[in-house]
Amino acid sequence: MKPFWKKLFLSILIVNGLAGAGLYIYHVSLKKRLSEWTVRQILERGKGELPPGFLAEALELSQDQPVPWDSFNTKEAEKKLEGYPFFKKVKVRKIEPNAVLVDYVLRIPIAKVADLVNYAIDQEGVIFPLEPYYSAKRLPSIRFGQKVTQKKALEAFSLIDEIKTVETPPRIWLIDMTESESNRLGKRQIVALLEEHYAHHNSIQKQPLLLQLAADDPIEAVERWKRMRELLKNRRIESEVVDNKVVVIDLRHLGKAYIH
């Protein structure tokens, strides 16, 4: 072998040897650093607000007993958080040298579920607990009856949206769907419990309203209530007697309204 090729071959061996040694030293050093690192803080980046300390508790992380960096599994962490139904999306990743970043999107509660204690429902029909994960909200309630169904949920959402289209909308306390699919025609209805606010003698008076809506076309029944709403308001304002009795408006019959 010519001297040139011997020198080239020797140079390649030396370079490869140095590279291998450097890589080995790097891996040993990295392994040592990772064994010394621990998870000491959680960073949040989410749509929605969780109570302080929730993520640390859910992921079983503590500053007093920090988890070793190399033993923290982000996929397992995501599975733990996905076990809470109010997470719509969640992503967990580690940030050197001692932090965990949690990206998340929380579900937005549309209404409370009156059949359950402390539960809400979102636009997709997913049911999840409210407090302490969400701050107290003035949400309408929906009573479904024996079973929560997507059909009933969407119908109730449509009613809530329709009622809110009026000027200075009333507070919606309850949409009761329990008799919406009754086998007895005389019983089939959807009930909406509302609360109107009227200015009366320099004060604001509350007027509870109970709307009995036709189950076959509740939106049309709400439209009839909207057309007569101003008349009801004027009658209330002109009345010298102020009371908080519930006014019942039966809108179950097409083109008619019975006020009790």
SVG drawing of the C-alpha trace seen along z (x, -y; Angstrom):
<svg xmlns="http://www.w3.org/2000/svg" viewBox="-106 -55 111 57">
<polyline fill="none" stroke="black" stroke-width="0.4" points="0.0,0.0 1.3,-3.4 2.2,-5.9 -0.6,-8.2 -3.3,-5.6 -1.8,-4.4 -1.9,-7.9 -5.5,-8.4 -6.6,-5.1 -5.0,-5.9 -6.5,-9.4 -10.0,-7.9 -9.4,-5.4 -8.4,-8.2 -11.3,-10.5 -13.8,-7.6 -12.2,-6.7 -12.4,-10.2 -16.0,-10.6 -17.0,-7.3 -15.3,-8.2 -16.9,-11.7 -20.3,-10.1 -19.8,-7.7 -18.8,-10.4 -21.8,-12.5 -24.2,-9.6 -22.6,-8.9 -22.8,-12.6 -26.4,-12.9 -27.4,-9.8 -25.8,-11.3 -27.5,-14.6 -30.9,-13.0 -30.5,-10.9 -29.9,-14.1 -32.8,-16.1 -36.2,-16.0 -39.6,-17.5 -40.1,-20.5 -42.6,-22.7 -45.7,-22.5 -46.3,-25.1 -49.9,-25.5 -51.0,-26.7 -54.7,-26.1 -58.1,-27.4 -60.0,-27.5 -59.0,-27.9 -58.3,-25.1 -58.1,-25.4 -54.6,-26.0 -52.7,-22.8 -55.1,-20.6 -52.5,-19.5 -49.9,-18.6 -52.4,-16.5 -53.7,-14.8 -50.2,-14.0 -49.0,-13.0 -46.2,-15.5 -44.8,-17.1 -41.9,-19.4 -41.3,-17.6 -40.8,-14.3 -39.9,-15.3 -40.2,-12.7 -36.9,-11.8 -36.8,-13.4 -36.1,-10.2 -38.9,-8.2 -41.6,-10.8 -43.7,-9.4 -45.6,-12.1 -47.9,-9.5 -49.0,-8.1 -49.4,-11.7 -51.8,-12.4 -53.8,-9.3 -54.2,-10.4 -55.6,-13.8 -57.8,-12.3 -59.5,-10.4 -61.1,-13.7 -64.0,-14.2 -63.8,-18.0 -60.5,-17.9 -61.4,-18.2 -57.7,-18.1 -54.5,-17.6 -50.8,-17.4 -47.9,-16.9 -44.2,-17.4 -41.0,-17.9 -38.9,-21.0 -35.3,-20.8 -34.2,-20.8 -37.1,-20.5 -40.4,-21.5 -43.5,-19.8 -45.7,-21.8 -49.4,-20.9 -51.3,-22.2 -55.0,-21.7 -58.5,-22.8 -61.3,-22.5 -64.9,-21.7 -67.3,-24.7 -70.4,-24.1 -73.6,-25.0 -76.0,-24.0 -76.2,-22.1 -77.8,-18.7 -80.7,-18.9 -80.9,-15.1 -77.4,-15.0 -75.6,-16.9 -72.9,-19.2 -72.7,-18.1 -72.8,-20.1 -73.1,-19.3 -71.3,-20.8 -72.2,-21.4 -71.1,-17.9 -73.4,-16.3 -70.5,-15.3 -71.3,-15.4 -68.6,-16.4 -68.4,-17.7 -68.5,-21.4 -67.1,-22.5 -64.3,-22.7 -63.0,-22.5 -65.0,-25.4 -65.9,-28.6 -69.5,-29.1 -71.6,-30.1 -75.2,-31.2 -76.0,-28.4 -79.5,-27.2 -80.4,-23.7 -81.7,-20.9 -83.8,-18.1 -83.6,-15.1 -85.6,-12.5 -84.5,-8.8 -81.8,-9.2 -79.6,-12.0 -79.8,-11.7 -78.1,-13.7 -81.5,-14.5 -82.9,-16.0 -79.7,-17.9 -79.6,-19.5 -83.3,-20.4 -82.8,-22.0 -79.7,-23.9 -81.9,-25.3 -84.5,-26.5 -82.0,-28.2 -80.4,-30.0 -83.9,-31.0 -85.0,-32.4 -81.7,-34.4 -82.4,-36.2 -84.9,-38.6 -84.0,-42.0 -82.9,-42.0 -83.4,-38.2 -84.9,-36.6 -82.9,-34.4 -83.4,-30.7 -83.7,-28.6 -84.7,-25.3 -85.6,-23.5 -87.6,-20.4 -87.5,-17.6 -88.9,-14.8 -92.3,-14.7 -91.1,-15.6 -91.5,-12.0 -94.5,-11.0 -96.8,-8.3 -99.8,-10.3 -100.5,-13.1 -102.0,-15.3 -98.8,-15.1 -96.3,-15.6 -94.6,-18.9 -91.4,-20.8 -91.4,-23.2 -89.2,-26.3 -88.9,-28.1 -87.8,-31.7 -87.4,-34.8 -88.2,-38.2 -87.0,-41.5 -89.3,-44.6 -88.7,-48.1 -91.6,-48.9 -91.9,-52.1 -88.2,-52.8 -87.3,-49.2 -86.6,-46.0 -89.2,-43.3 -88.8,-39.7 -91.5,-37.7 -91.2,-33.9 -92.7,-32.5 -93.5,-28.9 -93.8,-28.2 -95.6,-25.0 -94.3,-24.3 -95.5,-22.0 -93.0,-19.1 -93.5,-18.6 -92.4,-22.2 -91.2,-24.0 -89.4,-26.8 -92.7,-27.9 -94.2,-28.0 -91.3,-30.2 -91.9,-32.5 -95.5,-33.0 -94.3,-33.8 -91.8,-36.4 -94.7,-38.1 -96.7,-38.5 -93.8,-39.3 -94.2,-43.1 -97.9,-42.8 -97.1,-40.7 -94.5,-43.3 -96.9,-46.2 -99.5,-44.4 -97.1,-43.8 -95.8,-47.4 -99.4,-48.8 -100.5,-46.5 -100.7,-48.1 -100.3,-44.6 -96.8,-43.3 -96.3,-39.7 -93.9,-36.9 -96.4,-34.3 -95.4,-32.1 -97.3,-33.1 -98.1,-30.0 -98.4,-30.4 -99.7,-27.3 -98.4,-27.4 -99.0,-23.8 -101.8,-24.5 -100.9,-26.0 -101.9,-29.7 -103.2,-29.9 -101.9,-30.9 -103.5,-30.4 -102.3,-32.5 -102.9,-31.3"/>
</svg>
